[in-house]
């Protein structure tokens, strides 16, 4: 990708109505555009990051046996009435069609997936089963804030599992926890992300959240350093002293955090209203048990930035960076232009993802500032100075050290480093 052809340009202005660092940097660097409060467009750079997060999640869900589907966003009122959530779920966007039938935009998909799976499951031999989708959700948030951390429309991975017994549900629940840990490790936030006991809200009495510790968080958790788990403050009532839900030790220090994922043992909560039963080995009819497991992709992206940034911009982990390297041309002489183009082509031919700053009438300082703001893991500079040594200058985004590498050794250097 040539930076001169990139759809959106960077901005020096800080957004006045965005408090979180992730929102400020994403807007300034041209990753997203704000249409209205809680409603954002993902621009080319932002979409590349989102797609990489999606691939990581997709692979991990399929690795535990889940099959991907895509359900509709428009859900009939009757489905919500079946579960009793048409009037109880206050975040629903409701609308009427020309035929006077009423619908809600999908805030979650239990009301769709349960009758769907019911059509295809009857015997114990059909279970267990897990399906997931990655799709836009719509929630009528009273106060959308913190950029892409809390929005009214957002991309979400929602996984639903169906089981014959609580033991079977528990085993799959553990599988999902391990898969989630792999996802958080790959995107670079595992060391600051903790399994957290929390209220289940509209879904169940209790749930587990994954909370990422950061000062930009809107939740408060008590963290147990011994067990590496946390307790959501919402669980602490009537002035009770919080205790770790594993080792029972008293907890005192509160931490701000971002909820990046959640998992629920729904059991019969949504299969019962739809009378979703299976025939067991003894010929008896039993209700199917259910679990659901969500990750907000945009929120995960924002949480990564809240952890991985400095005063100058984003520091993307390589796994989800929009590009692997940022090639910068300094100077407009024929020699610099030709050598920069040659290096750009050779990097692309070798399979590297490169954004090439070929812009003219932009000062070196402006190019370096944009490079730091966008946050690509590796910077490669071609200039008159480097060409005198028949080299390029290489710097990692999260380091200050500069390295000079011979141009004819560049591909080998990148392969080894």
C-alpha positions as CSV (number, residue, x, y, z in Angstrom):
1,X,0.0,0.0,0.0
2,X,1.3,3.4,-1.0
3,X,0.6,6.0,1.7
4,X,0.1,8.6,-1.0
5,X,-3.0,6.6,-2.1
6,X,-4.3,5.8,1.4
7,X,-8.0,6.9,1.6
8,X,-7.7,8.8,4.9
9,X,-5.0,11.1,6.1
10,X,-3.7,11.6,9.7
11,X,-4.6,14.6,11.8
12,X,-2.6,16.7,14.3
13,X,-5.8,17.7,16.1
14,X,-6.9,15.8,19.3
15,X,-10.6,15.0,19.2
16,X,-12.3,17.3,21.7
17,X,-15.1,14.8,22.7
18,X,-13.0,11.7,23.1
19,X,-11.4,11.0,26.5
20,X,-9.9,7.5,25.9
21,X,-6.4,7.2,24.4
22,X,-7.7,4.5,22.0
23,X,-10.4,6.7,20.5
24,X,-8.0,9.7,20.2
25,X,-5.3,7.7,18.5
26,X,-7.6,5.8,16.2
27,X,-9.3,9.0,15.0
28,X,-6.1,10.9,14.6
29,X,-4.3,8.1,12.8
30,X,-7.2,7.5,10.4
31,X,-8.3,4.1,11.6
32,X,-11.9,5.0,12.3
33,X,-14.4,7.9,11.6
34,X,-17.1,9.0,13.9
35,X,-20.6,9.3,12.4
36,X,-22.4,9.9,15.7
37,X,-22.0,9.0,19.3
38,X,-21.3,5.3,19.5
39,X,-21.4,4.9,15.7
40,X,-18.1,4.5,13.8
41,X,-16.8,3.7,10.3
42,X,-13.8,1.4,10.1
43,X,-11.5,2.9,7.5
44,X,-8.9,0.9,5.5
45,X,-6.3,0.8,8.3
46,X,-8.8,0.0,11.0
47,X,-10.5,-2.6,8.9
48,X,-7.2,-4.4,8.4
49,X,-6.8,-4.6,12.2
50,X,-10.3,-5.8,12.7
51,X,-10.0,-8.5,10.0
52,X,-6.8,-9.8,11.7
53,X,-8.6,-10.0,15.1
54,X,-11.5,-11.8,13.4
55,X,-9.1,-14.4,11.9
56,X,-7.6,-15.1,15.2
57,X,-11.0,-15.5,16.9
58,X,-12.3,-17.6,14.0
59,X,-9.4,-20.0,14.1
60,X,-9.6,-20.5,17.9
61,X,-13.4,-21.1,17.8
62,X,-13.0,-23.7,15.0
63,X,-10.2,-25.3,16.9
64,X,-12.6,-26.3,19.7
65,X,-15.1,-27.7,17.3
66,X,-17.5,-24.7,16.8
67,X,-19.0,-24.2,13.4
68,X,-19.5,-20.8,11.9
69,X,-22.9,-19.5,10.7
70,X,-24.4,-16.1,10.0
71,X,-27.8,-15.2,11.5
72,X,-30.1,-12.3,10.6
73,X,-29.9,-8.9,12.4
74,X,-33.7,-8.4,12.0
75,X,-35.5,-10.5,14.6
76,X,-39.3,-10.8,14.8
77,X,-41.1,-9.6,18.0
78,X,-42.6,-13.0,18.6
79,X,-39.2,-14.5,19.3
80,X,-38.4,-11.9,21.9
81,X,-41.9,-12.4,23.4
82,X,-41.2,-16.1,23.7
83,X,-38.3,-15.5,26.1
84,X,-40.0,-12.5,27.8
85,X,-37.3,-10.0,26.7
86,X,-39.4,-7.8,24.3
87,X,-40.4,-5.6,27.3
88,X,-37.5,-6.4,29.7
89,X,-34.5,-5.9,27.5
90,X,-34.3,-2.1,27.5
91,X,-31.4,-1.9,25.0
92,X,-33.4,-3.2,22.1
93,X,-33.8,-1.1,19.0
94,X,-37.4,-1.7,17.9
95,X,-39.1,-1.0,14.6
96,X,-42.1,-1.7,12.5
97,X,-42.3,-3.0,9.0
98,X,-44.8,-2.0,6.3
99,X,-46.8,-5.1,7.1
100,X,-47.2,-3.7,10.7
101,X,-45.1,-6.6,12.0
102,X,-42.6,-5.6,14.7
103,X,-39.0,-6.4,14.9
104,X,-35.9,-5.7,17.0
105,X,-32.3,-5.3,15.7
106,X,-30.1,-8.1,17.1
107,X,-28.6,-7.1,20.4
108,X,-27.9,-10.8,21.1
109,X,-29.0,-13.9,19.3
110,X,-30.4,-16.5,21.8
111,X,-33.9,-15.8,20.3
112,X,-32.7,-16.9,16.9
113,X,-30.1,-19.6,17.6
114,X,-32.3,-21.7,19.9
115,X,-35.2,-22.2,17.4
116,X,-32.7,-22.7,14.7
117,X,-30.8,-25.4,16.4
118,X,-34.0,-27.0,17.6
119,X,-34.9,-27.7,14.0
120,X,-31.8,-29.9,13.6
121,X,-31.4,-31.6,17.0
122,X,-33.7,-34.2,18.4
123,X,-31.6,-37.1,19.7
124,X,-28.8,-37.4,22.2
125,X,-26.7,-38.4,19.2
126,X,-27.0,-34.8,17.8
127,X,-25.3,-33.3,20.9
128,X,-23.1,-31.6,21.9
129,X,-23.1,-28.9,19.3
130,X,-21.6,-25.4,19.1
131,X,-22.1,-22.7,16.5
132,X,-20.8,-19.1,16.3
133,X,-21.0,-16.0,14.2
134,X,-19.2,-12.8,13.9
135,X,-21.7,-10.1,13.1
136,X,-22.9,-6.6,13.9
137,X,-24.9,-6.1,17.1
138,X,-27.1,-3.1,18.0
139,X,-27.7,-1.9,21.5
140,X,-29.5,1.3,22.5
141,X,-26.9,2.4,25.0
142,X,-28.1,5.3,27.2
143,X,-24.6,6.8,27.1
144,X,-22.2,5.6,24.4
145,X,-18.7,6.6,25.4
146,X,-14.9,5.9,25.3
147,X,-14.8,5.6,21.5
148,X,-15.1,2.0,20.3
149,X,-15.1,0.6,23.9
150,X,-18.8,1.3,24.3
151,X,-20.9,1.8,21.1
152,X,-24.4,1.5,19.8
153,X,-23.4,-0.7,16.9
154,X,-20.5,-3.1,17.2
155,X,-19.0,-6.3,15.7
156,X,-19.2,-9.3,18.0
157,X,-18.3,-12.9,18.1
158,X,-21.1,-14.8,19.8
159,X,-20.7,-18.6,20.3
160,X,-23.6,-20.8,21.5
161,X,-23.2,-24.3,22.8
162,X,-25.8,-27.0,23.4
163,X,-25.4,-30.0,25.7
164,X,-27.0,-33.1,27.2
165,X,-25.7,-32.6,30.8
166,X,-24.2,-30.1,33.1
167,X,-20.9,-32.1,33.1
168,X,-20.8,-31.8,29.3
169,X,-21.5,-28.1,29.5
170,X,-18.8,-27.6,32.1
171,X,-16.2,-29.4,30.0
172,X,-17.0,-27.2,27.0
173,X,-17.0,-24.1,29.2
174,X,-13.4,-24.9,30.2
175,X,-12.5,-25.3,26.5
176,X,-13.8,-21.9,25.7
177,X,-11.8,-20.4,28.6
178,X,-8.6,-21.9,27.2
179,X,-9.4,-20.7,23.7
180,X,-10.1,-17.2,25.1
181,X,-6.7,-17.2,26.8
182,X,-5.1,-18.1,23.5
183,X,-6.9,-15.2,21.8
184,X,-5.8,-12.7,24.4
185,X,-2.2,-14.0,24.2
186,X,-2.1,-13.6,20.4
187,X,-3.4,-10.0,20.6
188,X,-1.0,-9.1,23.3
189,X,-3.2,-8.5,26.4
190,X,-3.2,-11.8,28.3
191,X,-0.8,-10.6,31.0
192,X,-3.4,-7.9,32.0
193,X,-6.6,-9.8,31.4
194,X,-8.3,-11.8,34.2
195,X,-11.2,-14.1,34.5
196,X,-13.7,-12.2,36.6
197,X,-16.8,-13.3,38.5
198,X,-19.7,-11.0,37.7
199,X,-23.5,-10.7,37.8
200,X,-25.2,-12.3,34.8
201,X,-27.6,-9.5,34.1
202,X,-30.3,-10.5,31.6
203,X,-28.6,-13.8,30.8
204,X,-28.0,-15.7,34.1
205,X,-27.5,-15.1,37.9
206,X,-23.7,-15.2,37.6
207,X,-21.3,-15.0,34.7
208,X,-17.6,-14.8,34.0
209,X,-16.1,-11.8,32.4
210,X,-12.7,-11.2,31.0
211,X,-11.5,-7.9,32.4
212,X,-8.4,-6.1,31.1
213,X,-6.8,-3.9,33.7
214,X,-6.3,-0.3,32.4
215,X,-6.9,3.2,33.7
216,X,-9.3,3.8,30.8
217,X,-11.7,1.1,32.1
218,X,-15.2,1.9,33.2
219,X,-15.6,-1.2,35.4
220,X,-14.0,-1.7,38.9
221,X,-12.6,-5.1,39.9
222,X,-10.9,-6.6,42.9
223,X,-7.9,-8.6,41.7
224,X,-6.4,-11.6,43.5
225,X,-2.7,-11.8,42.8
226,X,-2.5,-15.4,44.1
227,X,-5.2,-16.9,41.9
228,X,-4.9,-14.5,39.0
229,X,-8.6,-13.9,38.9
230,X,-10.8,-11.0,39.7
231,X,-14.2,-10.1,41.2
232,X,-16.5,-7.4,39.7
233,X,-17.4,-4.7,42.2
234,X,-21.1,-5.1,41.2
235,X,-21.1,-8.4,43.1
236,X,-20.2,-6.8,46.4
237,X,-23.4,-5.7,48.2
238,X,-24.4,-4.3,51.5
239,X,-20.9,-3.3,52.5
240,X,-19.6,-6.8,52.5
241,X,-15.8,-7.3,52.3
242,X,-14.9,-8.7,49.0
243,X,-13.2,-12.1,48.9
244,X,-11.6,-14.0,46.1
245,X,-14.1,-16.5,44.7
246,X,-11.4,-19.2,44.5
247,X,-9.1,-19.0,47.5
248,X,-11.5,-16.9,49.7
249,X,-8.8,-14.4,50.7
250,X,-9.9,-10.9,51.4
251,X,-9.4,-8.4,48.7
252,X,-9.0,-4.6,49.2
253,X,-7.5,-2.9,46.2
254,X,-9.7,-1.8,43.3
255,X,-8.6,-1.6,39.7
256,X,-10.2,0.0,36.7
257,X,-10.8,-2.4,33.8
258,X,-12.4,-3.0,30.4
259,X,-14.7,-6.0,29.9
260,X,-13.4,-7.6,26.7
261,X,-15.3,-10.8,26.8
262,X,-17.9,-12.8,28.7
263,X,-19.2,-16.3,29.1
264,X,-22.4,-17.6,30.6
265,X,-23.8,-21.0,31.6
266,X,-27.4,-20.3,30.4
267,X,-28.5,-23.9,31.1
268,X,-32.3,-24.1,30.5
269,X,-32.9,-20.3,30.5
270,X,-33.6,-20.0,26.8
271,X,-34.2,-23.6,25.7
272,X,-37.2,-23.9,28.1
273,X,-39.2,-21.1,26.6
274,X,-38.8,-22.7,23.1
275,X,-39.4,-26.2,24.6
276,X,-36.1,-27.4,23.1
277,X,-35.7,-31.0,24.2
278,X,-33.8,-34.0,23.1
279,X,-34.4,-37.7,23.5
280,X,-31.8,-39.4,25.8
281,X,-30.5,-43.0,25.6
282,X,-33.4,-44.2,27.7
283,X,-36.0,-42.6,25.5
284,X,-36.8,-39.8,27.9
285,X,-37.3,-36.2,26.8
286,X,-35.0,-33.7,28.5
287,X,-34.3,-30.0,28.1
288,X,-31.1,-29.1,26.2
289,X,-28.6,-27.2,28.3
290,X,-26.9,-24.1,26.8
291,X,-23.9,-21.8,27.1
292,X,-23.1,-18.5,25.4
293,X,-19.7,-16.8,24.9
294,X,-19.1,-13.3,23.5
295,X,-16.2,-11.2,22.4
296,X,-16.6,-7.6,21.1
297,X,-14.0,-7.2,18.3
298,X,-13.9,-3.4,18.4
299,X,-13.7,-3.4,22.2
300,X,-10.9,-5.8,22.1
301,X,-9.1,-3.6,19.5
302,X,-9.6,-0.6,21.8
303,X,-8.3,-2.5,24.9
304,X,-5.1,-3.4,23.0
305,X,-4.4,0.3,22.3
306,X,-5.1,1.3,25.9
307,X,-2.3,-1.0,26.9
308,X,0.0,-0.7,23.9
309,X,0.7,3.0,23.3
310,X,3.0,5.9,24.3
311,X,2.8,9.7,24.1
312,X,3.3,9.6,20.3
313,X,0.8,7.0,19.2
314,X,-0.2,3.3,19.0
315,X,2.3,0.4,19.4
316,X,0.6,-2.5,17.6
317,X,1.4,-6.1,18.4
318,X,2.7,-7.7,15.2
319,X,-0.2,-10.2,15.1
320,X,-2.9,-7.6,14.5
321,X,-0.9,-4.6,13.1
322,X,-2.4,-3.3,9.9
323,X,1.0,-3.7,8.2
324,X,4.1,-5.6,9.2
325,X,6.5,-2.7,8.3
326,X,6.5,1.0,7.4
327,X,8.9,1.9,4.6
328,X,9.7,5.6,4.6
329,X,11.4,7.5,1.8
330,X,13.3,10.6,2.8
331,X,14.4,12.8,-0.1
332,X,13.3,13.1,-3.7
333,X,16.6,12.4,-5.5
334,X,16.5,9.9,-8.4
335,X,18.7,7.5,-6.4
336,X,16.5,7.6,-3.3
337,X,13.3,7.2,-5.3
338,X,14.6,4.3,-7.4
339,X,16.1,2.4,-4.5
340,X,13.0,2.9,-2.4
341,X,10.8,1.6,-5.2
342,X,13.1,-1.4,-5.6
343,X,13.0,-2.2,-1.9
344,X,9.2,-1.8,-1.8
345,X,8.8,-4.3,-4.6
346,X,11.2,-6.8,-3.1
347,X,9.5,-6.7,0.2
348,X,6.1,-7.3,-1.4
349,X,7.5,-10.1,-3.5
350,X,8.8,-11.8,-0.4
351,X,5.3,-11.7,1.1
352,X,5.7,-8.9,3.6
353,X,2.8,-6.5,4.4
354,X,4.3,-3.0,3.7
355,X,2.9,0.5,3.8
356,X,5.2,2.7,1.8
357,X,5.4,6.4,2.6
358,X,6.0,7.7,-0.9
359,X,4.4,11.1,-0.2
360,X,6.0,14.2,-1.6
361,X,6.0,17.7,-0.1
362,X,5.9,16.1,3.4
363,X,8.8,16.9,5.7
364,X,10.8,14.0,7.3
365,X,9.6,15.1,10.7
366,X,5.9,14.8,9.6
367,X,6.6,11.3,8.1
368,X,8.2,10.1,11.4
369,X,5.3,11.6,13.4
370,X,2.8,9.8,11.3
371,X,4.8,6.6,11.5
372,X,4.7,6.7,15.3
373,X,1.1,7.7,15.4
374,X,0.0,4.8,13.2
375,X,2.2,2.4,15.2
376,X,3.4,-0.2,12.6
377,X,5.9,-2.6,14.4
378,X,8.9,-2.0,12.2
379,X,10.1,1.2,10.5
380,X,12.5,1.1,7.5
381,X,14.0,4.3,6.2
382,X,15.7,5.0,2.9
383,X,17.6,8.3,2.5
384,X,20.7,9.8,1.0
385,X,22.4,9.1,4.4
386,X,21.6,5.4,4.4
387,X,22.4,4.9,0.7
388,X,25.9,6.2,1.3
389,X,26.4,3.0,3.4
390,X,24.3,1.0,0.9
391,X,22.0,0.4,3.8
392,X,18.6,1.1,5.2
393,X,17.8,2.3,8.8
394,X,15.6,0.0,10.8
395,X,13.9,0.8,14.1
396,X,11.2,-1.1,16.0
397,X,8.3,0.9,17.1
398,X,8.7,0.0,20.8
399,X,12.5,0.6,20.9
400,X,14.8,3.7,20.4
401,X,17.7,1.7,19.0
402,X,18.5,2.3,15.3
403,X,20.1,-0.4,13.2
404,X,21.7,-0.1,9.8
405,X,21.3,-3.1,7.5
406,X,22.8,-3.6,4.1
407,X,20.2,-3.6,1.4
408,X,21.3,-6.9,-0.1
409,X,21.0,-8.5,3.4
410,X,17.6,-6.9,4.2
411,X,15.3,-9.9,3.4
412,X,17.6,-12.3,5.4
413,X,17.7,-9.8,8.3
414,X,13.9,-9.6,8.4
415,X,13.5,-13.4,8.2
416,X,15.9,-13.9,11.1
417,X,14.5,-11.0,13.3
